[in-house]
């Protein structure tokens, strides 16, 4: 009995859960691979380990040949001492002691055994945690390599919390207890951004170029990946705190997160008697406060989901004070209007509030600011368009009344004279002086002036028109009234 090997196998089985038979097969394969490194044996070696006595036996296969020398060949005479009926071209198995494999072969076997132990542990961890993705586990920090944290999971096994899965506010040291969600189980690829000037495959990226390159994860990394930045961590924390979420009375419809800054979560109730937001917040914040503490003070907005996109978007943009909102279903665009001076807090630092709201509702979000008068740019544009239409109509009417060109009528109207009555409301000299001054239209374009003679002619024409309109009313005779003593018709003397 190999007592030393037996002790190792028992320890691995007890502490790490690695089966005895699997480990023996790994050791046998390692020794078999190590034999190929030896100069004293052929490249074709078979190794067996007795599972009961743990005795290691090895055989090397040699080809019977008198013409060729080497560790892979055996002479016919030597072959017939082992097998009397051996012939040229036969393959003979001869026992060999593992001791002849040599020091280099022993090192190769050791590395292979260590790798085999590691692979067995990975397989065990994958089977154990494969169905626990999305659940929270507690772990103890064992080692910090750059920004990656190697942890011992309290339920057994090893896990890794990568730098991108840590909150910026996390201050971790070996021995600290942490809570995180299981994000992934197994091997994965890590994205790495190749910056300008970096060589990639012999090519240096030019300035201004960026490329995301996926690199294989190191084989010695733990297969259980933890995260404190993934949105599923917030979902799992609320599931712990809220019994309504746990039993399905309240459903988390969508969630958007900027780790360490703000999280927005939309919930709805499957029971009319249950307030979905209250079920998450709790009495005086008793349920949401533990979640905030676990996230190191990250801001949380819990809003009620609504089928009406206008209402849902308005709630998603909280704490922005939305005054008006418009929805474009075809473009999947929501435009929100906030009060004057409220644009910056509505968008949030770095646009985080708008980005999270858009991610939460699944539509694009645009935030605009109302003017001091409470009107939007669209309102002002519509009023301006209507003003122009009305102005153009008045200019056309004035040109028709005066019998002038549109340009002359426009020059008169721009200076405030929209009717012939308005023209003669000013003294002639005053009108002439005004028409000689510079003026601009609504677009800031210069409007031509009128010389004194033309201006006087316009004023006189306007005066004639106004007087002509008043003359018929003055000349029309008043209707005659019958005399008081006149006899009624049919009552004269001849009647």
C-alpha positions, 0 to 999 in steps of 0.5 A, a space after each residue: 500500500 502506497 500510504 503517502 498517495 492514499 493520504 493525498 487521495 483521502 484528503 482531496 476527496 474529503 476537502 475538495 470533493 474530488 473522487 478517488 477514481 477520477 484522481 487515479 485516472 488523472 495521475 495515470 494519464 499524467 505519468 503516461 504523458 511524463 514517460 514521453 519526456 524520458 530518454 530511457 523509455 519508448 514513446 508508447 507507454 501504458 500506466 496502470 494504478 491498482 485502486 486497492 493497493 495503489 501500486 503503480 505499474 508501467 509497460 512500454 511497447 517496443 517493435 521487434 526489429 534487428 535492423 533498427 536500434 533505439 528505445 522504441 525497438 527490441 531485437 528478435 533475440 531479446 523479444 523471444 526471451 519474453 515471448 518465445 514465438 515473437 517474430 520481426 514486426 511484432 509489438 512486445 510489451 515489457 515492464 518498466 519502473 516509473 523511476 526510470 522516467 527521470 526528473 523532468 518527467 516527474 515535474 511534468 507529471 506533477 504539473 499535470 496532476 495539479 492541473 487535473 486537480 484544478 480541472 476536477 474542482 472546476 467541474 465540481 463547482 460548475 455542477 454545484 453552482 450552474 443552477 444558482 446563477 442570479 442568486 446571492 452568495 456570501 464569500 470571503 476575500 482571499 486574494 486581490 490580484 490587481 483589481 480582481 478579487 479571488 474569494 472563498 464562497 461560504 458554501 464551498 469552492 472558489 469564485 472570482 469578482 473581476 474588476 469590472 464587477 466591483 463597485 468603485 466605492 468597494 474597499 476590499 481587503 483580504 479577510 473581508 466578507 462580501 455579498 455578490 450575485 452569481 453572474 456566470 458559471 464556466 469559462 468565458 471571454 473577456 473583452 479588452 479595448 485595444 487603444 491607439 498605438 497598441 500592437 494587435 497581431 503585428 499591426 499598430 492601431 492608428 490615432 483615433 481608432 478603437 477596437 474591442 478585442 476578446 481574449 480567452 480567460 486564463 485557465 486558472 481562473 475560478 469558474 464561478 464569476 460574481 458581480 456587484 455591478 450587474 442589475 441582477 444583484 439589485 433584483 436579488 437584493 429586493 427579492 430578499 427584502 420583499 415577500 411580495 416579489 418573492 411570492 410573485 404578487 409584485 413583478 419587476 418588469 424592467 431595470 436599468 442601472 449605472 453601477 454606483 450612481 443610480 438604478 431605476 426599477 419598474 414594478 407592477 402588481 399582479 394583485 389589485 390590493 398590493 401597492 407595487 412601489 410600497 412593497 419595495 420601499 416598505 414602511 418608512 423605507 424599511 425594505 429599500 434602506 438595506 438595499 441602498 446600504 449594500 450598494 454603498 449609497 447608490 440612488 434607487 428609483 422605484 416606479 410603477 409600470 404603466 401601459 400608458 407610455 406617457 405616464 410610464 415615461 413621466 415616472 421613469 424620468 423622476 426626480 425630473 419635474 416633467 410639465 408636459 410630455 409627447 409620445 411618437 409611437 412610430 419613432 418610439 420617441 418620448 419628448 418630455 418638457 421641463 420647467 424653465 431652468 430645470 433641464 440640467 437636473 432633469 438630464 442628470 450628471 453625464 446624462 445618466 437620468 435620461 439614459 436610464 429612463 430610456 433604457 427602462 422604458 425601451 424607447 428613446 427619450 428627449 428632454 427639452 426646456 420650456 421658456 419663461 412663458 411656459 411655452 415650448 419651442 414648438 409652441 413659439 414656432 407655431 405662433 410665429 408661423 401663424 403670425 406670418 400667415 396673418 401678416 402676409 394676408 394683411 399685406 396682400 389686402 393692403 396692396 389690393 386696397 392701395 393698388 400698389 405692389 406687394 413690396 411697397 405694401 410690405 414696406 408700409 406694413 413692416 413699419 406698423 401701418 396695416 390698413 389705410 385707416 392706420 396710414 392716415 391716423 398719422 400726420 402726413 409728414 410723420 408718415 413720410 418721415 417713418 417711411 424713410 427710416 430703416 426697418 427690418 422684418 421678422 427675420 431680421 432682413 432689411 426692408 426698403 424705404 420709400 422716398 418722400 414723394 412716394 410716401 406722400 402719394 401713398 398717404 394721399 391715396 389712403 386719405 382718398 380711400 377713407 374719405 370715399 368710404 365715408 362719403 356715401 354714408 354722409 350723402 344718403 338722404 334720411 327716410 321721410 316721416 309721414 306728417 302727423 295730421 296726414 290722413 291714413 290711406 283710404 280715408 280721404 274726402 273722396 273715399 
